[in-house]
Amino acid sequence: MPLHMIKLCVGLDTVEELVAWRLAEAGDGRPWIMRTRQTPKRAAEMIDGGSLYRVFKGVILCRQRILHVETVGEGVNARCEVTLDAEVVRVAPTPRRAFQGWRYLETRDAPEDLSLEAFGEAPPELARQLRELGAW
């Protein structure tokens, strides 16, 4: 069973802003790499079908498949680079409290992918409220 990672998306309010930032920073040519200080000890489980779930303003809104996890550098300069799939998949808006860094996310706790055909496009705040009420 794959293991996922969850991380706050600080400074951005929507999935659209994340995608626009990515295009402005790197364009389409380079791989999408998320950098963090700590390398996950369970990285092999995350590469085997895991995803990075992103939290925007207290709500999980999207995920990206994890392709590779690598430690770069040594000693105090060591960092972790997580290579992500370029496809950003929207998920059912799910409330999540703030935390620092990243956390593991078990598959049973991960939100389901959002089918836009079934629900249509909804503003994130409305989707969050509907989810909290159990109507979505």
C-alpha positions in Angstrom: 0.0 0.0 0.0 1.5 3.4 -1.0 2.4 6.0 1.6 1.7 9.7 0.9 3.2 12.9 2.0 1.3 16.1 3.0 2.7 19.6 3.0 1.4 23.1 3.4 1.4 25.3 0.3 2.5 28.6 1.9 2.0 31.9 0.0 -0.6 30.5 -2.5 -4.3 30.4 -2.0 -5.5 28.2 -4.9 -4.4 25.3 -7.1 -4.5 27.7 -10.1 -1.9 29.9 -8.4 0.3 26.9 -7.8 0.2 25.9 -11.5 0.8 29.5 -12.6 3.8 29.9 -10.2 5.3 26.6 -11.5 5.0 27.8 -15.1 6.5 31.2 -14.3 9.4 29.7 -12.3 10.4 26.7 -14.4 8.4 26.5 -17.5 7.5 23.1 -18.9 11.0 21.8 -19.5 12.4 21.0 -16.1 11.2 18.4 -13.6 8.9 19.6 -10.8 11.0 19.3 -7.6 9.8 20.0 -4.1 12.7 20.6 -1.7 12.6 20.1 2.0 15.1 19.7 4.8 14.4 16.2 6.1 14.6 13.1 3.9 11.7 10.6 4.6 12.9 7.4 6.1 10.0 5.6 4.3 10.8 7.1 0.9 10.6 3.7 -0.8 6.9 3.4 0.2 6.2 6.9 -1.2 7.8 6.2 -4.6 5.6 3.1 -4.9 2.4 4.9 -5.9 2.5 7.7 -3.2 1.5 11.3 -3.8 2.3 14.7 -2.3 -1.0 16.2 -1.0 -1.0 20.0 -0.7 -2.8 22.1 1.9 -4.0 25.6 0.9 -5.3 27.8 3.8 -6.3 24.8 5.9 -7.8 22.7 3.2 -6.2 19.8 1.2 -7.0 20.7 -2.5 -4.7 18.7 -4.7 -2.0 16.0 -5.1 0.9 15.1 -7.3 2.4 11.7 -7.8 5.8 11.2 -6.2 8.3 9.9 -8.8 11.6 10.0 -6.9 13.1 11.0 -3.5 16.7 11.8 -3.2 19.0 13.3 -0.5 21.3 16.0 -2.0 24.4 17.3 -0.2 26.0 16.1 3.0 26.0 17.0 6.7 24.3 20.3 7.6 23.9 21.1 3.9 21.9 17.9 3.2 18.5 18.5 1.7 15.8 16.3 0.2 14.5 16.7 -3.3 11.2 15.1 -4.1 10.5 14.8 -7.9 6.8 15.2 -8.7 4.6 14.3 -11.6 3.7 17.5 -13.6 0.0 16.5 -13.4 -1.8 18.2 -10.6 -4.9 16.2 -9.5 -7.7 17.9 -7.6 -9.0 16.1 -4.6 -12.1 16.4 -2.5 -11.5 19.5 -0.3 -10.6 18.2 3.1 -9.9 20.4 6.2 -6.4 20.0 7.7 -4.9 21.8 10.7 -1.6 23.7 10.3 1.7 21.9 10.9 5.3 22.5 10.2 7.4 20.8 7.5 5.7 17.7 6.0 4.0 14.6 7.4 3.3 11.1 6.3 -0.3 10.5 5.1 -1.7 7.0 5.2 -3.9 6.0 2.2 -6.9 5.5 4.4 -6.7 9.2 5.5 -6.1 10.6 2.0 -9.0 12.5 0.3 -10.4 11.0 -2.8 -9.7 12.4 -6.3 -12.3 14.9 -7.4 -14.2 14.1 -10.5 -14.9 17.4 -12.2 -17.4 15.7 -14.5 -19.5 14.7 -11.5 -19.3 17.9 -9.5 -18.3 20.6 -11.8 -16.0 23.5 -10.9 -16.7 25.0 -7.5 -14.9 27.8 -5.7 -12.5 26.4 -3.1 -14.2 28.1 -0.1 -17.7 26.8 -1.1 -16.3 23.3 -1.7 -14.7 23.5 1.8 -17.9 24.5 3.4 -19.9 21.8 1.6 -17.3 19.2 2.7 -17.5 20.3 6.3 -21.3 20.0 6.2 -21.0 16.5 4.7 -22.8 17.5 1.5 -19.8 16.9 -0.7 
